[in-house]
Structures are given as C-alpha cells and as structure tokens.
Amino acid sequence: MPVEWAKLEAFEESLKVENKFNISKAMFESDYASLVNRVNNQGKDITILGNCINEVCKQLEKFDSVKIAWANRSYNHVASFIYDFAINNKCNWNFNMDYSSKIHVL
C-alpha cells in the first residue's frame, strides 16, 4: 500500500477513536506533510485519493473545533519511543493496553 493511502487509513482510524469518545475539540498531527496539506485543502484535489480524503473529512463535521497539523516525528519523543519499541520487539500495542511507565515519563 502506498504511504499516502496508509496514512489516510491511519487518520480515518484516529477519527473513529476520537468520535467514539465524543471529543468536541481535537488536534490531529501527522509526520506526513502531503496528507496534512491534502486534508487542509480538501475539495481542491480531483484525484481518487483526494476524493477519499473528502469522504474521510466529512467526519470532521462532528467536531466543534479541529486542527490538522504537521509534526516532525523526530521531535515527538513519545511517538518515536512507541515506534522504536514496537519495531524492536516485533509487537503491536492497542488503545486498551496499559503502556509502560517510560511513556508517561516521556
């Protein structure tokens, strides 16, 4: 799966989680600038990916306030730790799991 499609799917899943918790204000960050730009400029992209982004972004209407921002992953110590830990230990973590104390320290 190309990176843009994988990032879009991850963004869609994060929207589902946010909606499940009835959060009214949200900020989504991605280290993939192309996706952030496409989401922030939705409706202007006539490609298949652009159309899919428009469909996913319909879920944004459920929020009172939403911001989509680019964040350099190398500056996000928690995301970097989780990524490295999962790769090194060949494991998956989910939202129902108690994370190690190292994450809370970060």
N, C-alpha and C positions, 0 to 999 in steps of 0.2 A: 504494500500500500504506500503510495507516495506520502511524503511528510505532511503536506498541506491537508490531505484527507484525514490522516491520523490525528493531527492537531485539531481539526474541526470536530472529529468524533469525541475527542477528549473534552473539548469546550462544551459540546452538547451534553455530555455526561455530567459535567460540573453544573450546568444549568439545571439539570434534573435534580441533583442533590440540593442545590440552593432552593428550588421550588418545593421540594419535599419538606424542608424546614421552615417554610413560609417566611423567608427573609425578604424584607422590603427594599433594603438598600444593599447593593453589592458592588464589589470591585473585583474584576477578573484580570489576572495577569497572565501573560504568555511570553515565553522567550522567543517566539516565532513572529518576527515583525510583519511578515507577509499576511498572516492570518489577522493580526491586530489591525492592520491597515484595511484589509478587506471588510472586516466587521464594522469598523468605524466609518467606512464609505459604502455601506450596504446600499443596494439599489442601483449602483452605478456599474456593476460588473455583470456583463451579459453572458459569461461563461457558465458551464454546468456547475462548477464549483461555486461561482457567485450566486447562482440560483439556490443551491443547497444552503449557502450561508444565509441568504434571505429567509429561507424556511426556518432555519435554526433560530435566527434572531427574532422571529415572531414571539418566542418565549420571553424575550426581554421586556415585552409589554406588561408582564405580570409584576415587574418591579417598579417601585416608586422612583428609585434612582439607581442608575447603573453606569459604571465606568469600565471601559476596556483599555488596558494599558500594556505596553511592552515593558518587560522586566528582564534584565540580563541575569540569566541563571547563575552565573559565576558570583554574583553579589547576593544571591539568595542562599544563605548557609543551610537553612532547613531543607529546602528542595534539593540542594546539592548533596547533603548528607543522606537523605532518603534514596536518591538516585544511586549514589555510590554503594550504599548498604545493600540495596536490592540487587544490583548488578553483581557485587562481590559475593553475596550469599545465595544467589540464584533463587530469590524468593519474591513473593508478591505480598503487599500489605493492602488491607482494605479499611474502610472507614469505621468498621465495628471493632477494631483492634486497639488495645492499649499500646501506645507507642513507648519506646524506651525513654528513660529519663534524659538521655543525651539530646533528644529532640527538644524537650522542654528547656534544657539549658541553652541550646542554640537560639 
